[in-house]
C-alpha cells in the first residue's frame, strides 16, 4: 500500500513498510525511510506505482483550469478534495486526480481556503476578486522591478527613480519596488546602493549629497527660517547709553557676517590706556521663551563648512545685532584700564551702544599687521598703534596664563575659499599677531565674566578641562588647557546658544535684575546637554566637509605625488592640507618623518583617499 501525504507544506509519496496506531514508516521512491504521522496522510493507493504517482498528478494539475475549478466548488459549505474532483471531472475520481486537485489548490491558495487535511472552502467572489487584483499588481510590480534591474545593470537611472531620489538616497523605504531593484543590482555588482546610484548619474554633485544628507538628519524642516512675527523687543534698544567717545574696530575673516566682537583703545594719563572689549548683545532683544529664542534653542549653534554656513539666527536678526562698521550697535563692553607695563589696574562692564568704525578682515590686515611689521615698528596703516598695544597686552596675558611657549601656538590653521567650485586652501600659523590678539582678548573676557557670575552666585554654563578632557558644567572649575581658573563662553552670542544664555545672566548681573536661569532650571540643564551633543556633531560635519574639499583640491590641482609627515603608525598628515590619511604600505617610521606618497584613487562620495608610500624624503633627495 502506498500513501500520498503532506509534510512541512510539501506533498510527498511513499510505500508503507510498517504502521502503528498513530504513525507509519514509509519508504520514498529514492529509498529514504521516514516516520510520518497517520494524520498527515491524504490518500492511500495501490495504483499507479508510487514512482509514477507524483509525475502523473503534477501533469494533470498543470492542465487544470483553476477558474473553472473554483466555479465547481460549493460556495456555501466546506468540501473535500474528492468531492471537488468528482464535480470537476464528472466521474468518480482516481487517487491521482484527487491528488492533482490538491496540488492545484495548493499552488493557487487564493481560490480556496484550506480548512483541514484535504478539506477546503471556496473563497467568496469579492475576496477572490481582490486577491486576483493584488496578484496582478504583484506580477506587474515584478515586471517593473525586472525592468528597473535591467536598466540599473546598464548604469541607466530609471525614469521613475527621479521623483524618489531624495528618499532613495537618504531614507529609503525598503518595501518599494525601486529599492528592491536597487538593492538586488547592488548585491549583484558588489556595490552599495548609493555607489550604484552615483554610477547611474543620480548624484551630480557629491558635495550636495553630503550637505543634503546632513541637513535631512539635523534640519528636517530645512535650513530656511519660517516667517516670524515682529518681536517688539528688537526695536527697544535705542534707549541704551551711547559710548560716543569709543571708535571700535573688529577683526574677522572675509566671510564673517555674525560679527560678535570688537575692540577699542583709549589713551589715559602717564602712558596708561583703556582697552574696550565689545561683545554684540542679542540677549538684550531675544528674550527667553520668545519665538527667536525657540529658534536658537533648536539650532544651538551656527554650522560652519567650507563655502557655506547654517546660521543659528535669521539674517535679519544678525544684521540687527552684528557689530557692523559705520553704525552704532548694542554691546556688552568690558573696559580694562591698563598701565604702561600692560598690567590690568581696574576693570568695568557696561551695557551700551558702541560705534564700530571699521570691520577689519584677516586677508588684508595680515599683510600689514604681522610679526615683521611689528619688529620694524611699521605704523602706516589704520589702527596700527592700537593693534600694537593690543599685541603687547596679549603677550602679557599669555605669559600670565603660563602659555607663552605653548606648542599650540605653532600649529597651523586652515581657511577654505570656495569660488565657483574652485577651492583655495590657505594656511595661517595659530600664534600669528592677529590670532593672538583676538584669542587672548576673548579668553580674558570669558574668564573674567565667568568669574563675576561665579562670585555673585549666578548660574552659568562653563567649559572645564581636566586630564585633557573638556566638558560643559554648571560649576566653575579650571580649564587646564587655557590655564585659567574658570571659563564661561560669552563672546559669541549670535553663533552659540550657550553664549546667549550666559549673556542673559550677565545682563541680569549688570542691571541688578533677577537672572532668567537658576542652577536647577530645567531649561539651563537641557540646553547645556543638548548643546554639548549637537556641537560635537556640527564640528564632526565641518571636519568631514573640510576633508571633502581637501580631496577636491587634490583633484583640482592634478596632484599625483605629495609630501607629508608620519603622525603615528600608518597615518600621514599631508603637507599644506588639514588632511590625514592611512597609508597601508607605509613602513615602520618614527612620527615626524617626512615622506613622499603617491595618490592612487580619490572617492569623493566616500571621502576616501587611496595612496601608497614612495620613499622617505631624505632617501628621495
C-alpha positions in Angstrom: 0.0 0.0 0.0 1.2 3.5 -0.9 0.4 6.9 0.6 0.1 10.5 -0.6 0.9 12.7 2.3 1.8 16.3 3.3 4.9 17.2 5.3 6.0 20.7 6.1 3.8 22.1 3.3 5.1 19.7 0.7 3.3 16.9 -1.0 5.1 13.5 -0.9 4.5 9.8 -1.7 5.9 6.7 -0.2 5.3 2.9 0.3 4.2 1.8 3.8 6.7 -0.5 5.4 5.1 -0.6 8.9 2.3 1.0 10.7 1.0 1.6 14.2 -2.0 3.4 15.7 -0.6 6.9 15.2 2.3 6.6 12.8 3.7 5.0 9.6 7.1 4.1 8.4 7.3 4.8 4.7 9.9 4.5 2.0 10.3 7.2 -0.6 11.0 6.4 -4.3 14.7 7.2 -3.8 14.9 4.7 -0.9 14.9 7.1 2.1 12.8 5.8 5.0 11.0 8.1 7.4 8.4 8.1 10.1 5.2 10.1 9.5 2.0 10.7 11.4 -1.1 9.0 10.3 -2.9 12.3 10.4 -0.7 13.7 7.6 -1.8 11.0 5.1 -4.2 12.4 2.4 -4.7 9.3 0.2 -3.8 5.7 0.1 -3.4 3.9 -3.3 -2.2 0.8 -4.9 -2.0 2.1 -8.5 -0.3 3.7 -10.3 3.1 2.6 -9.0 4.5 5.0 -6.4 7.3 6.2 -8.7 4.7 7.4 -11.3 2.1 8.9 -9.0 3.6 12.3 -8.5 4.6 12.8 -12.1 1.1 12.0 -13.3 -0.7 14.0 -10.6 1.5 17.1 -11.4 0.9 16.8 -15.1 -2.9 16.7 -14.5 -2.7 19.7 -12.1 -0.8 21.7 -14.6 -3.6 21.4 -17.1 -6.5 22.2 -14.7 -8.5 25.4 -15.3 -8.2 27.0 -11.8 -11.1 29.4 -12.5 -13.4 26.6 -13.7 -12.3 24.6 -10.6 -13.4 27.4 -8.4 -16.7 27.6 -10.2 -17.2 23.9 -9.5 -16.9 24.5 -5.7 -19.8 24.6 -3.4 -19.8 28.3 -2.4 -21.7 27.8 0.8 -20.1 24.9 2.7 -16.8 23.2 3.2 -16.0 20.3 0.8 -13.4 17.6 0.4 -10.9 17.3 -2.4 -12.6 14.1 -3.5 -16.0 15.9 -3.7 -14.5 18.7 -5.8 -12.6 16.2 -8.1 -15.9 14.4 -8.7 -17.6 17.7 -9.6 -14.8 18.8 -11.9 -14.0 15.6 -13.7 -17.7 14.4 -13.9 -16.9 10.9 -12.7 -15.6 9.0 -9.6 -12.0 10.4 -9.5 -8.9 8.3 -9.2 -6.4 8.9 -6.4 -4.1 10.6 -9.0 -7.0 13.0 -10.0 -7.8 13.8 -6.3 -4.1 14.5 -5.7 -4.0 16.8 -8.8 -6.9 18.8 -7.3 -5.0 19.2 -4.0 -1.8 20.2 -5.8 -3.7 22.8 -7.9 -5.4 24.3 -4.9 -2.1 24.4 -3.0 -0.5 26.3 -5.9 -3.3 28.8 -6.1 -4.4 29.3 -2.4 -6.4 32.5 -3.1 -9.2 30.4 -4.8 -10.0 28.0 -1.9 -9.1 28.3 1.8 -7.7 25.2 3.5 -9.8 24.0 6.4 -8.0 20.8 7.3 -6.3 17.8 5.7 -8.0 17.5 2.3 -10.8 19.9 3.2 -11.5 23.4 1.7 -13.9 26.3 1.4 -14.3 28.4 -1.7 -13.1 32.0 -1.4 -16.0 34.5 -1.6 -16.3 36.2 -5.0 -15.3 39.7 -3.7 -12.3 38.2 -1.8 -11.2 36.3 -4.8 -11.5 39.4 -7.0 -9.4 41.5 -4.5 -6.8 38.7 -4.3 -6.6 38.4 -8.1 -6.2 42.2 -8.4 -3.4 42.0 -5.7 -1.8 39.1 -7.6 -1.9 41.0 -10.8 -0.5 44.1 -9.1 2.3 41.9 -7.7 3.0 40.5 -11.2 3.2 43.9 -12.8 5.4 45.0 -9.9 7.8 42.1 -10.6 7.9 43.1 -14.2 8.7 46.7 -13.3 11.3 45.5 -10.9 12.9 43.3 -13.5 12.9 46.3 -16.0 14.4 48.6 -13.4 17.1 46.0 -12.6 18.0 45.7 -16.3 18.4 49.5 -16.6 20.4 49.8 -13.4 22.7 47.0 -14.6 23.4 49.1 -17.6 24.1 52.2 -15.5 20.8 53.8 -16.6 18.7 55.6 -14.0 15.1 54.5 -14.5 12.7 57.5 -15.1 10.6 56.5 -12.1 13.6 56.9 -9.8 13.9 60.7 -10.4 10.9 61.5 -8.2 12.1 59.2 -5.4 15.8 60.1 -5.4 15.6 62.0 -2.1 14.1 59.1 -0.3 16.3 56.5 -2.1 19.5 58.5 -1.2 18.7 59.4 2.4 15.7 57.5 3.8 14.8 54.5 1.6 11.5 52.6 2.0 12.8 49.1 1.7 9.4 47.8 0.7 9.2 49.7 -2.5 9.9 48.1 -5.9 12.5 50.8 -6.6 14.6 50.0 -3.5 14.3 46.2 -4.1 15.6 46.6 -7.6 18.4 48.9 -6.5 19.4 46.5 -3.7 19.3 43.4 -5.9 21.6 45.0 -8.6 23.9 46.5 -5.8 24.4 43.0 -4.4 25.0 41.5 -7.9 27.5 44.2 -8.7 29.1 44.3 -5.2 28.4 48.0 -4.9 26.5 49.7 -2.1 23.2 51.2 -3.3 24.5 54.8 -3.0 27.5 54.0 -5.2 25.2 52.3 -7.7 23.0 55.4 -7.8 26.1 57.6 -8.4 27.2 55.3 -11.2 23.8 55.8 -12.8 24.2 59.6 -12.6 21.8 60.2 -9.7 24.4 62.2 -7.7 25.6 65.0 -10.0 27.2 66.8 -7.0 28.9 64.8 -4.3 29.1 68.0 -2.2 25.3 68.5 -2.4 24.9 64.8 -1.4 26.9 65.2 1.8 25.3 68.5 2.6 21.8 67.3 2.0 22.4 64.2 4.0 23.4 66.3 7.0 20.5 68.7 6.5 17.9 66.0 6.2 19.1 64.4 9.5 19.6 67.5 11.6 17.4 70.1 9.9 14.4 68.0 8.8 12.3 71.1 8.2 15.0 72.7 6.1 17.6 75.4 6.8 15.5 78.3 5.9 13.7 80.2 8.7 9.9 80.4 8.8 8.3 83.8 8.6 8.3 85.4 12.1 6.1 87.8 13.8 7.8 91.1 14.6 9.4 91.0 18.0 8.9 94.4 19.6 12.0 93.9 21.9 14.2 94.2 18.8 13.1 97.8 18.5 13.5 98.8 22.1 17.3 99.2 22.3 17.7 102.9 21.3 17.4 104.0 25.0 20.8 102.5 25.8 23.6 104.9 26.7 25.8 105.8 23.8 29.6 105.4 24.2 30.2 108.4 22.0 34.0 108.5 22.7 34.6 105.0 21.5 35.8 104.2 18.0 35.8 100.4 17.9 37.0 98.0 15.2 36.5 94.3 14.6 38.9 91.6 13.2 37.3 88.7 11.3 37.8 86.7 8.2 36.3 87.9 4.9 33.1 85.8 5.1 32.0 86.6 8.6 28.6 88.3 8.9 28.0 87.5 12.6 30.5 90.0 14.0 30.4 89.3 17.7 33.3 91.2 19.0 35.1 94.5 18.5 37.9 96.4 20.3 38.9 99.9 21.2 41.9 101.6 22.7 41.8 105.0 24.5 44.9 106.7 25.9 45.0 107.6 29.6 47.4 109.6 31.7 51.1 108.6 32.3 51.3 106.1 29.4 48.3 104.0 30.6 45.4 103.2 28.3 41.9 101.7 28.3 41.1 98.6 26.3 37.5 98.1 25.4 36.3 94.6 24.5 32.8 94.9 23.0 30.6 91.9 22.5 27.4 92.0 20.5 24.3 91.8 22.7 21.5 89.8 21.3 20.4 88.9 24.8 19.0 92.4 25.1 16.5 91.7 22.4 16.0 87.9 22.3 14.0 87.1 25.5 13.8 83.6 27.0 10.8 81.7 25.6 10.3 84.1 22.7 10.0 82.9 19.1 13.6 83.8 18.3 14.8 82.1 21.5 13.0 78.9 20.5 14.7 79.0 17.1 18.1 79.5 18.7 17.4 76.8 21.3 16.6 74.3 18.5 19.7 75.1 16.4 22.0 75.7 19.3 24.9 76.9 17.1 25.9 78.1 13.7 27.1 75.3 11.5 30.3 76.0 9.5 31.6 74.3 6.5 33.8 75.5 3.6 31.9 77.9 1.4 28.7 77.7 3.5 27.2 78.1 6.9 23.8 77.5 8.5 23.3 80.3 11.0 21.7 79.9 14.4 19.7 83.1 13.9 17.8 84.6 10.9 19.9 87.0 8.8 17.6 90.0 9.7 18.3 89.4 13.4 22.0 89.0 12.8 22.0 92.3 10.9 20.2 93.9 13.9 22.9 92.9 16.4 26.1 92.4 14.4 28.9 94.9 15.1 28.9 96.3 11.5 31.1 99.2 10.6 29.7 102.7 10.3 26.9 102.0 12.8 26.1 102.0 16.5 25.3 98.6 17.9 24.1 97.3 21.3 27.0 95.7 23.1 28.3 94.4 26.5 31.6 96.1 27.0 34.4 95.1 29.3 36.8 98.0 29.9 40.3 97.4 31.2 42.5 100.2 32.5 46.0 99.0 31.7 49.3 100.5 32.9 52.3 101.1 30.7 53.7 97.7 31.6 50.4 96.1 30.5 49.1 95.3 33.9 45.3 95.5 34.4 44.6 98.0 37.1 40.8 98.3 37.1 38.0 96.9 35.0 34.4 97.7 34.4 31.5 96.2 32.5 28.8 98.2 30.7 25.7 97.8 28.6 25.8 100.5 25.9 25.6 101.4 22.2 29.0 101.3 20.6 30.2 102.8 17.4 32.1 100.4 15.2 34.1 102.4 12.7 35.8 99.5 10.8 35.4 95.8 10.2 39.0 94.7 9.5 39.4 91.4 7.6 42.2 88.8 8.0 43.2 88.6 4.4 44.0 92.3 4.1 45.1 93.0 7.7 47.6 90.2 7.8 49.6 91.9 5.0 50.1 94.9 7.3 49.8 93.6 10.9 52.3 90.8 11.3 55.5 89.9 13.2 57.8 91.5 10.7 55.8 94.8 10.7 55.8 94.8 14.5 59.6 94.2 14.6 60.1 97.1 12.2 57.6 99.3 14.0 55.6 99.9 10.9 52.6 102.2 11.8 51.4 103.5 8.4 48.1 101.6 8.3 44.8 102.1 10.1 44.7 101.2 13.8 48.4 100.3 13.8 49.1 101.8 17.2 46.0 100.3 18.7 46.9 96.9 17.3 50.5 97.1 18.6 49.2 97.9 22.1 46.8 95.0 22.0 49.6 92.7 20.7 51.8 93.6 23.7 48.9 93.2 26.1 48.0 89.8 24.6 51.6 88.6 25.0 51.5 89.7 28.7 48.2 87.8 29.2 49.5 84.7 27.5 52.5 84.8 29.8 50.3 85.2 32.9 48.4 82.1 31.8 51.7 80.2 31.5 51.1 79.6 27.8 53.9 81.7 26.2 55.7 78.6 25.0 52.6 76.6 24.2 53.2 74.2 21.3 49.6 75.0 20.1 50.9 78.5 19.1 52.9 76.8 16.4 50.0 74.8 14.9 48.6 75.7 11.5 45.0 76.8 11.0 43.5 76.5 7.5 40.9 78.5 5.7 38.9 77.4 2.7 37.8 79.8 0.0 35.3 78.4 -2.5 34.7 80.3 -5.7 32.5 78.6 -8.4 33.6 75.1 -7.4 37.2 76.1 -7.2 38.8 75.7 -3.8 41.7 77.6 -2.3 43.2 76.4 0.9 45.2 78.9 2.9 47.5 78.4 5.9 47.9 80.6 8.9 50.1 80.0 11.9 47.9 79.9 15.0 50.2 82.2 17.0 50.2 85.0 14.5 49.7 88.5 15.8 46.0 88.7 14.6 45.2 85.3 16.1 46.9 86.1 19.4 45.2 89.5 19.9 41.7 88.1 19.2 42.2 84.9 21.1 43.8 86.4 24.2 41.1 89.2 24.5 38.4 86.6 24.2 40.0 84.3 26.7 40.3 87.2 29.1 36.7 88.2 28.6 35.2 84.8 29.0 37.4 84.1 32.1 36.6 87.5 33.7 32.8 87.4 33.1 32.7 83.8 34.2 34.5 84.8 37.4 32.0 87.6 38.0 29.0 85.3 37.6 30.5 82.7 39.9 31.4 85.2 42.6 27.8 86.5 42.6 26.3 83.0 42.7 24.6 83.4 39.3 24.2 80.2 37.3 26.2 79.9 34.1 27.5 77.3 31.8 31.2 76.7 32.0 33.8 74.8 29.9 36.1 72.9 32.2 39.1 70.9 31.3 41.0 68.3 33.4 43.1 65.4 32.4 42.8 66.6 28.8 39.0 66.2 28.7 36.8 69.2 28.1 33.2 69.2 29.3 30.4 71.5 29.9 29.3 72.1 33.5 27.2 74.4 35.7 30.0 74.6 38.2 33.1 76.8 37.6 36.3 74.8 37.6 39.8 75.2 36.0 40.3 74.9 32.3 43.8 73.4 32.3 44.4 73.8 28.6 43.9 77.5 28.8 45.5 77.9 32.2 42.5 79.8 33.7 40.6 79.2 36.9 37.2 79.2 35.1 35.9 79.8 31.6 32.4 80.6 30.5 31.6 81.3 26.8 30.2 84.8 26.5 31.9 86.1 23.4 29.8 84.6 20.5 26.1 85.0 21.5 24.9 85.2 17.8 26.6 81.9 17.0 26.4 79.7 20.1 23.3 79.3 22.3 25.4 78.7 25.4 26.9 82.2 25.0 23.5 83.7 24.6 22.4 82.0 27.8 25.4 83.3 29.7 25.0 86.8 28.3 21.4 86.9 29.7 22.8 86.0 33.1 25.5 88.7 32.7 22.9 91.3 31.7 20.9 90.4 34.9 24.1 90.9 36.9 24.8 94.3 35.4 21.2 95.6 35.6 20.5 94.2 39.1 17.5 92.2 37.9 16.7 88.5 38.7 18.6 86.2 36.3 16.5 84.2 33.9 18.0 80.9 35.0 19.0 79.2 38.2 21.2 76.2 38.6 18.2 74.0 38.9 16.4 75.4 35.8 15.3 72.6 33.5 16.0 74.9 30.5 19.6 75.5 31.6 20.4 71.8 32.1 18.7 70.8 28.9 20.4 73.5 26.9 23.8 72.5 28.2 23.4 68.8 27.4 21.8 69.5 24.0 24.5 71.9 23.1 27.3 69.6 24.0 25.9 66.8 21.8 25.0 69.0 18.8 28.2 71.0 18.9 30.2 67.8 18.6 28.0 66.7 15.7 28.4 70.1 13.9 32.2 70.0 14.5 32.5 66.5 13.0 30.5 67.5 10.0 32.7 70.6 9.5 35.8 68.3 9.6 34.2 65.9 7.2 33.5 68.6 4.7 37.0 70.1 5.1 38.3 66.6 4.2 36.0 66.6 1.2 37.4 69.9 -0.1 40.9 68.7 0.5 40.2 65.8 -1.8 38.6 68.1 -4.3 41.8 70.3 -4.1 44.0 67.3 -4.9 41.8 66.5 -7.9 41.6 70.2 -9.0 45.4 70.6 -8.8 46.0 67.2 -10.5 48.3 66.2 -7.6 49.9 62.8 -8.3 52.6 62.9 -5.6 52.6 64.9 -2.4 54.8 65.2 0.7 53.6 64.6 4.2 54.6 63.7 7.8 54.1 60.5 9.7 51.9 61.2 12.7 51.5 57.6 14.1 51.6 54.1 12.8 50.3 54.1 9.2 48.8 57.6 9.3 50.3 60.5 7.4 49.4 64.2 7.5 49.7 65.8 4.1 51.7 69.0 3.8 49.8 72.3 3.4 46.4 70.5 3.9 44.4 69.6 7.0 44.2 66.0 5.7 45.3 62.8 7.4 45.2 59.6 5.5 46.1 56.0 6.2 48.9 54.5 4.1 48.8 50.7 4.3 52.2 50.4 2.6 53.9 52.7 5.0 56.9 51.1 6.7 57.6 51.4 10.4 58.7 55.0 10.7 59.1 57.4 13.6 56.4 60.1 14.0 57.5 63.3 12.3 59.3 61.5 9.4 58.9 63.3 6.1 57.7 61.0 3.4 56.6 61.2 -0.2 53.4 59.4 -1.2 51.6 58.7 -4.5 47.9 59.4 -4.9 46.2 56.3 -6.4 42.5 56.9 -6.1 40.1 59.5 -4.6 36.5 58.8 -3.8 34.5 61.9 -3.1 31.4 60.0 -2.2 33.1 58.0 0.4 35.6 60.9 1.2 38.4 58.4 1.0 42.0 58.6 -0.3 44.0 55.6 -1.5 47.7 56.3 -1.6 51.0 54.4 -1.4 54.3 55.2 0.2 57.1 56.0 -2.2 60.1 57.0 0.0 61.3 59.0 2.9 62.2 62.5 1.8 65.9 62.2 2.7 66.0 59.0 0.7 64.2 60.7 -2.2 66.7 63.5 -2.2 
